Amino acid sequence: MAAPRILVAESERLMRDVETGEDSPTSKKHVGSKLERTFPLTKWEFAMAFGVFLVFAIGLFCIYLSMPAAEYGKLKLPRSISDLRILKGHLAAYASINPTKFILGYCSTYIFMQTFMIPGTIFMSLLAGALFGVIKGIFLVVFNSTAGASSCFFLSKLIGRPIVYWLWPGKLKLFQAEVAKRRDKLLNYMLFLRITPTLPNLFINLASPIVDVPYHVFFLATVVGLIPAAYVTVRAGLALGDLNSVKDLYDFKTLSVLFLIGFISILPTILKKKRIYE
């Protein structure tokens, strides 16, 4: 009779440990396995991502070392329009005296931020307009955005699948279904997504390789599709004094124009479907 009572007592103790969160060998094992499932990357994938990040960071650091020591204290990633005005004032003279070094540092920083999904590239685009004007600014923004998006694309292709499934499981399924339906006119659809703010660029960069968007389609849609938005931000950078917030960039008129351009990009697909139904 003693054995059944001992088993009952032991099972009741284990149940209390689970309910109260007390440490026990079984509860620790359960919690540990749950935490392992929560983190999206394996140790190997995390090590690879960290290694790529480290290589980029060391390269960026070496570029910054080539700058005069007096400029180090002035370098700060802007987080507001006021920060951007201050940064522009600090860097304007250096950019005019050392244009090659400055452009190398600017491009490296932009691509680094775009690759590793660091917020703030919108301020880098505004800075391009403020320092380089419209034509040169648009070229720099489109080049850096495309290079950073491409780096993000291949990094996601390598280790990004668990992260995307972890962050956006529902949105990824919808995106996959839309891509599958538009395989014959995929470039038009990707252009529409790039031109309009329908989906965040971060999601497009990470999810495209997961849903088997070919790189050449991704690349062309990025190069062409980012030009309208680049024009908007670069033009705004010429008049930083008139901006109070990043929200001022995309008013109703600007969004309407972007959606109109996006609609034109998918017009061939709509016309083709109409001919099929007729």
C-alpha positions as CSV (number, residue, x, y, z in Angstrom):
1,M,0.0,0.0,0.0
2,A,2.9,2.3,0.6
3,A,4.1,2.2,-3.0
4,P,0.9,3.6,-4.5
5,R,0.8,6.4,-1.9
6,I,4.4,7.3,-2.8
7,L,3.7,7.4,-6.5
8,V,0.6,9.6,-5.9
9,A,2.6,11.9,-3.7
10,E,5.4,12.2,-6.3
11,S,3.0,12.9,-9.1
12,E,1.3,15.6,-7.1
13,R,4.6,17.2,-6.3
14,L,5.5,17.2,-10.0
15,M,2.2,18.8,-10.9
16,R,2.8,21.6,-8.3
17,D,6.3,22.2,-9.8
18,V,4.8,22.7,-13.3
19,E,2.0,24.9,-12.0
20,T,4.2,27.1,-9.8
21,G,7.3,27.1,-12.0
22,E,9.6,25.6,-9.3
23,D,12.8,24.0,-10.4
24,S,12.8,20.3,-10.9
25,P,14.7,18.1,-13.4
26,T,11.5,17.5,-15.5
27,S,10.3,21.1,-15.4
28,K,13.7,22.4,-16.4
29,K,13.9,20.0,-19.3
30,H,10.4,21.1,-20.4
31,V,11.2,24.8,-20.2
32,G,14.6,24.3,-21.9
33,S,13.0,22.5,-24.9
34,K,10.3,25.2,-25.2
35,L,13.0,28.0,-25.3
36,E,14.9,26.1,-28.0
37,R,11.8,25.9,-30.1
38,T,11.1,29.6,-29.6
39,F,14.5,30.8,-31.0
40,P,14.2,30.5,-34.8
41,L,17.9,29.9,-35.6
42,T,20.0,26.8,-34.9
43,K,23.5,27.4,-33.4
44,W,25.1,26.9,-36.8
45,E,22.8,29.4,-38.5
46,F,23.3,31.9,-35.7
47,A,27.1,31.5,-36.0
48,M,27.0,32.0,-39.7
49,A,24.8,35.2,-39.4
50,F,27.1,36.6,-36.7
51,G,30.1,35.8,-38.9
52,V,28.7,37.7,-41.9
53,F,27.8,40.6,-39.6
54,L,31.3,40.6,-38.2
55,V,32.9,40.7,-41.6
56,F,30.7,43.7,-42.7
57,A,31.3,45.5,-39.4
58,I,35.1,45.1,-39.6
59,G,35.1,46.4,-43.2
60,L,33.0,49.4,-42.1
61,F,35.3,50.1,-39.2
62,C,38.3,50.0,-41.5
63,I,36.7,52.6,-43.7
64,Y,35.9,54.8,-40.7
65,L,39.6,54.6,-39.7
66,S,40.6,56.3,-42.9
67,M,38.6,59.4,-41.9
68,P,40.3,62.3,-40.0
69,A,40.1,61.8,-36.2
70,A,38.3,65.1,-35.8
71,E,35.3,63.6,-37.7
72,Y,34.7,60.6,-35.4
73,G,32.8,62.5,-32.7
74,K,30.4,63.9,-35.3
75,L,29.3,60.5,-36.7
76,K,25.9,59.5,-35.4
77,L,23.1,57.6,-37.1
78,P,20.3,60.1,-37.3
79,R,17.0,59.2,-35.7
80,S,15.0,62.3,-36.4
81,I,15.0,65.2,-38.8
82,S,16.8,67.5,-36.3
83,D,19.6,64.9,-36.0
84,L,19.8,64.8,-39.7
85,R,20.2,68.6,-40.0
86,I,23.0,68.5,-37.4
87,L,24.7,65.6,-39.3
88,K,24.5,67.4,-42.6
89,G,26.1,70.5,-41.1
90,H,29.0,68.4,-39.8
91,L,29.6,66.4,-42.9
92,A,29.0,68.9,-45.7
93,A,32.6,70.3,-45.6
94,Y,34.2,66.8,-45.4
95,A,32.0,65.6,-48.3
96,S,33.2,68.5,-50.5
97,I,36.9,68.1,-49.6
98,N,37.0,64.3,-49.7
99,P,34.1,63.2,-51.9
100,T,35.6,59.7,-52.7
101,K,36.2,58.7,-49.1
102,F,32.8,60.1,-48.0
103,I,30.9,58.3,-50.8
104,L,32.7,55.1,-49.9
105,G,31.8,55.5,-46.2
106,Y,28.2,56.5,-47.0
107,C,27.6,53.6,-49.4
108,S,29.2,51.1,-46.9
109,T,27.0,52.4,-44.1
110,Y,23.8,52.3,-46.2
111,I,24.4,48.8,-47.5
112,F,25.3,47.6,-44.0
113,M,22.1,49.0,-42.5
114,Q,20.0,47.6,-45.4
115,T,21.6,44.1,-45.2
116,F,21.1,43.7,-41.5
117,M,17.7,45.4,-41.3
118,I,18.9,48.4,-39.1
119,P,16.2,51.1,-39.1
120,G,17.2,54.6,-40.4
121,T,17.9,54.2,-44.2
122,I,15.2,56.8,-44.9
123,F,17.5,59.4,-43.2
124,M,20.4,58.2,-45.3
125,S,18.3,58.8,-48.4
126,L,17.4,62.3,-47.3
127,L,21.1,62.9,-46.6
128,A,22.0,62.0,-50.1
129,G,19.6,64.6,-51.4
130,A,20.9,67.2,-49.0
131,L,24.5,66.7,-49.9
132,F,24.5,65.5,-53.5
133,G,21.5,66.9,-55.2
134,V,18.7,65.1,-57.2
135,I,20.5,63.2,-60.0
136,K,23.5,62.0,-58.0
137,G,21.4,61.5,-54.9
138,I,18.9,59.2,-56.7
139,F,21.7,57.2,-58.2
140,L,23.3,56.7,-54.8
141,V,20.0,55.8,-53.1
142,V,18.9,53.3,-55.8
143,F,22.4,51.7,-56.0
144,N,22.8,51.3,-52.2
145,S,19.2,50.2,-51.7
146,T,19.6,47.5,-54.5
147,A,22.9,46.4,-53.1
148,G,21.6,46.2,-49.6
149,A,18.4,44.4,-50.6
150,S,20.4,41.9,-52.7
151,S,22.7,41.2,-49.7
152,C,19.6,40.7,-47.5
153,F,18.1,38.5,-50.2
154,F,21.0,36.1,-50.3
155,L,21.5,36.2,-46.5
156,S,17.8,35.2,-46.1
157,K,18.2,32.5,-48.7
158,L,21.0,31.1,-46.6
159,I,19.6,31.3,-43.1
160,G,16.4,33.4,-43.2
161,R,13.7,30.8,-43.6
162,P,13.2,30.1,-39.9
163,I,13.2,33.9,-39.1
164,V,10.6,34.7,-41.7
165,Y,8.3,31.9,-40.6
166,W,8.8,33.0,-37.0
167,L,8.1,36.7,-37.6
168,W,5.4,36.6,-40.3
169,P,3.8,33.2,-40.7
170,G,0.4,34.5,-41.9
171,K,1.8,37.2,-44.1
172,L,4.3,34.8,-45.7
173,K,1.6,32.3,-46.7
174,L,-0.4,35.1,-48.4
175,F,2.7,36.3,-50.2
176,Q,3.5,32.8,-51.3
177,A,0.0,32.4,-52.7
178,E,0.1,35.7,-54.5
179,V,3.5,34.9,-56.1
180,A,2.3,31.5,-57.2
181,K,-0.7,33.0,-58.9
182,R,1.4,35.5,-60.8
183,R,4.3,33.4,-62.0
184,D,3.8,34.4,-65.6
185,K,3.8,38.2,-64.8
186,L,5.9,38.1,-61.6
187,L,8.0,41.1,-62.6
188,N,5.0,43.4,-62.8
189,Y,3.7,42.2,-59.4
190,M,7.1,42.7,-57.8
191,L,7.3,46.2,-59.4
192,F,3.9,47.0,-57.9
193,L,5.1,46.0,-54.4
194,R,8.3,48.0,-54.7
195,I,6.7,51.2,-56.0
196,T,3.8,51.2,-53.5
197,P,3.9,50.8,-49.7
198,T,1.7,47.7,-49.9
199,L,4.3,45.6,-48.2
200,P,7.4,46.7,-46.2
201,N,10.6,46.5,-48.2
202,L,12.1,44.6,-45.3
203,F,9.6,41.8,-45.6
204,I,10.0,41.7,-49.4
205,N,13.8,41.4,-49.1
206,L,13.6,38.6,-46.6
207,A,10.6,36.7,-47.9
208,S,11.3,36.7,-51.7
209,P,13.9,33.9,-51.6
210,I,11.7,31.9,-49.3
211,V,8.8,31.9,-51.8
212,D,11.1,31.3,-54.8
213,V,11.2,34.7,-56.4
214,P,14.0,34.5,-59.0
215,Y,16.9,36.8,-58.2
216,H,16.8,38.5,-61.7
217,V,13.1,39.4,-61.1
218,F,13.9,40.6,-57.6
219,F,16.8,42.7,-58.9
220,L,15.0,44.3,-61.8
221,A,12.0,45.1,-59.6
222,T,14.2,46.7,-57.0
223,V,16.3,48.8,-59.4
224,V,13.3,50.2,-61.3
225,G,10.7,50.1,-58.5
226,L,12.7,52.1,-56.0
227,I,13.2,55.1,-58.3
228,P,9.9,56.9,-57.5
229,A,10.4,56.6,-53.8
230,A,14.0,57.6,-54.1
231,Y,13.0,60.7,-56.0
232,V,10.6,61.7,-53.3
233,T,13.1,61.3,-50.5
234,V,16.0,62.9,-52.4
235,R,13.9,65.9,-53.4
236,A,12.8,66.3,-49.8
237,G,16.4,66.2,-48.7
238,L,17.1,69.4,-50.6
239,A,14.7,71.2,-48.3
240,L,15.4,69.7,-44.9
241,G,14.4,73.0,-43.2
242,D,10.8,72.5,-44.4
243,L,10.5,69.0,-43.0
244,N,9.2,68.4,-39.5
245,S,8.9,64.6,-39.6
246,V,9.5,61.7,-41.9
247,K,5.7,61.4,-42.1
248,D,5.7,64.6,-44.1
249,L,7.3,62.8,-47.0
250,Y,4.3,60.6,-47.9
251,D,1.2,62.8,-47.9
252,F,-2.0,61.8,-49.7
253,K,-0.8,63.3,-53.0
254,T,2.5,61.5,-53.0
255,L,0.9,58.2,-52.1
256,S,-1.7,58.6,-54.8
257,V,1.0,59.2,-57.4
258,L,2.9,56.1,-56.2
259,F,-0.2,53.9,-56.4
260,L,-0.9,55.3,-59.8
261,I,2.6,54.3,-61.0
262,G,2.1,50.9,-59.3
263,F,-1.2,50.4,-61.1
264,I,0.4,51.1,-64.4
265,S,3.1,48.5,-63.7
266,I,0.4,45.8,-63.2
267,L,-1.8,47.0,-66.1
268,P,-0.4,44.4,-68.6
269,T,-1.4,41.6,-66.2
270,I,-4.9,43.0,-65.8
271,L,-5.3,43.4,-69.6
272,K,-4.1,39.9,-70.2
273,K,-6.6,38.4,-67.7
274,K,-9.4,40.4,-69.4
275,R,-8.5,39.0,-72.8
276,I,-8.5,35.5,-71.4
277,Y,-11.9,35.9,-69.9
278,E,-13.3,37.4,-73.2
